[in-house]
Amino acid sequence: MKTIEFIIQGMDCPSCVVGVDRTLRKNKNIISSKINFQTGKATIEAEDTISKEEIITKELLRSCIFF
């Protein structure tokens, strides 16, 4: 298991956080996620088999949030 952190830009309201979190939880390689609306910081606990780039390209872009 590893921790991945990054900043998400473009979240206009707290419901954006819910949408991103819901999208992340659909991935079986993501164990947990915590997203702070005020700072845009995302902290994700994931299996070692998934990379930060995969999370960004496959999951977050799917939820229509851009960095």
C-alpha positions as CSV (number, residue, x, y, z in Angstrom):
1,M,0.0,0.0,0.0
2,K,1.2,3.5,-0.7
3,T,0.0,7.1,-0.2
4,I,-0.4,9.4,-3.2
5,E,-0.9,13.1,-2.8
6,F,-1.7,15.9,-5.3
7,I,-3.6,19.1,-5.8
8,I,-6.9,19.2,-7.6
9,Q,-7.8,22.6,-9.2
10,G,-11.2,23.6,-10.5
11,M,-13.5,22.4,-7.7
12,D,-16.2,25.0,-7.4
13,C,-18.3,23.5,-4.6
14,P,-18.3,20.7,-2.0
15,S,-20.3,18.5,-4.3
16,C,-17.3,18.4,-6.6
17,V,-15.4,16.6,-3.8
18,V,-18.2,14.1,-3.5
19,G,-18.1,13.4,-7.2
20,V,-14.4,13.0,-7.3
21,D,-14.4,10.7,-4.2
22,R,-17.2,8.6,-5.7
23,T,-15.2,8.1,-8.9
24,L,-12.1,7.2,-7.0
25,R,-13.9,4.6,-4.9
26,K,-15.0,2.7,-8.0
27,N,-11.4,1.7,-8.6
28,K,-10.5,-1.6,-6.9
29,N,-6.9,-0.5,-6.4
30,I,-7.8,2.6,-4.4
31,I,-8.3,1.8,-0.7
32,S,-9.3,5.2,0.6
33,S,-9.4,8.9,-0.4
34,K,-9.5,12.2,1.4
35,I,-10.1,15.4,-0.5
36,N,-10.0,18.8,1.2
37,F,-12.2,21.2,-0.7
38,Q,-10.6,24.3,0.8
39,T,-7.0,23.4,-0.3
40,G,-7.8,21.1,-3.2
41,K,-5.4,18.5,-1.7
42,A,-6.2,14.9,-2.3
43,T,-4.6,12.1,-0.3
44,I,-5.2,8.6,-1.6
45,E,-4.2,5.3,-0.1
46,A,-3.8,2.8,-3.0
47,E,-2.4,-0.6,-3.8
48,D,1.2,-0.6,-5.1
49,T,-0.1,-1.7,-8.5
50,I,-1.5,1.7,-9.4
51,S,0.5,4.9,-10.2
52,K,-0.3,8.5,-9.6
53,E,-0.5,9.0,-13.4
54,E,-3.1,6.2,-13.7
55,I,-5.2,7.8,-11.0
56,I,-5.2,11.1,-12.7
57,T,-5.8,9.9,-16.3
58,K,-8.2,7.0,-15.6
59,E,-10.2,8.2,-12.6
60,L,-10.0,12.0,-12.0
61,L,-10.4,13.0,-15.7
62,R,-13.4,10.7,-15.8
63,S,-15.0,12.9,-13.1
64,C,-14.4,16.1,-15.2
65,I,-12.0,17.7,-12.9
66,F,-8.8,19.3,-14.4
67,F,-5.5,19.9,-12.8
